[in-house]
Amino acid sequence: MALLTEAQARAIAEKVLKLSKAETCSLAVGSSEESNVRTARGAVSTAGTTRNTTLGVTVTFGKRSGTSSTNDFDDASLERCVRKAEELARLAPEDPEYMPPIGPQEYQRTPAWSDRTAAFSADDRARFAKDAVDACKAADCVGAGFYVQEQGSVAVANSNGLFGFHRQTRATFTITSRTRDELGSGFATQDAIDVAGLDAQAAARIASEKAKASREAKAIEPGKYTVVMEPAALVDLLQPMVGGMDARTADEGRSFLSKRGGGTRLGEKLVDERITIVSDPMDPVAAAGPWAGGGGGGGFFGGGGSDGRARGRTVFIENGVVKNLAYSRYWAQKQGVAGVPGPANMIFNGGTASLEDLIRGTQRGILVTRTWYIRPVDPRTLLYTGLTRDGTFYIEDGQIKHAVKNLRFNESPVIMLNNLDEMGKPVRVRNTETFLPAVVPPMRIRDFTFSSLSDAV
């Protein structure tokens, strides 16, 4: 089935709303297509395309709600889906935090769609994969790459007159290159709305260069080091801070934004004054969905059945100061504030320096290509632990001197951003934790805590 057009999505929504006998009815109907090609050991190992169209329906009787979904769109299946939701709603307990469906909203048409990405064919993907394979072979390395493109459309609607429609594309490439003796490993990643922003050969060359340079890694003593962190190493560490800027957890004393004795850190300086963090669905590099999600179908493109508030540009941190916290509709009503929804994307400001400039400006430190296996230790301080991988190097007098064995770290993004030394030029990078679009600069950070060595390549 082709992606739903706005007219098709509206027709389905109108049909479902007419079928409902409940007091309120909300829905999200989304269609998606994901195509990929995976390479390993110098050849394509898997490739394919999956398509799906899903409807999610939520109905309420009083404060009782029920939800049902289907991917069959004949009249009988649509009616069964609505009746199942109604049956479940009658059996459900009352929700003490129930909020009625939101009314009509003015949604922006965000620049999240690329015709070029949507038209990128199987032959195009095969040529893309071949470019990466050939670049690894030319460097006498073996690459394992994964290219994936996603495109879809989603509509939200409810019985209070809400309707919204959104289309979005995304193209992502990740590659790990290893030396033939498997003693060196390097990594590179690219992420964009428009596939024209990806370069398979360039990514494969970077990963292969790091793989060859990371052979014969030396052990260093754990401790506190100045680090130069690439965007791919930073993004999954910074996301918990941005995603955790929630008013309710802060108000209830469960957050790094909670003050001892009560209250929150709203309006206070949290990190270095050079840091500004914005969510903006209209950003041309990281455009995102124009409404706050919250139930229903839509898959990769989110739902919206239980929220649906229009998103605009929101500054969460400005010059180091907490300017906004995210509110659910329920918590905003309870606290008597308007409240903004959670972030649609994660956009950091930055400088003009390149990664090479940051390295040249480092007297002694460690270059971190990538972090992984990140796990929480203490939510109140936002302390996380994780490991480096795929290219970790010692810097001395502004030059990379040698590879170092991978290290385990214990660090908080809040502390990191208070120990900021310098930022480079921001780039879009894939966020593997939430998959929200992210724009992050490379950073040089003082006193980053490494706790132990790892023998993994």
Summary of the structure (lengths in Angstrom):
residues: 457
radius of gyration: 23.8
end to end distance: 43.7
largest distance: 72.4
contacts: 1662
relative contact order: 0.15
helix: 24%
strand: 39%
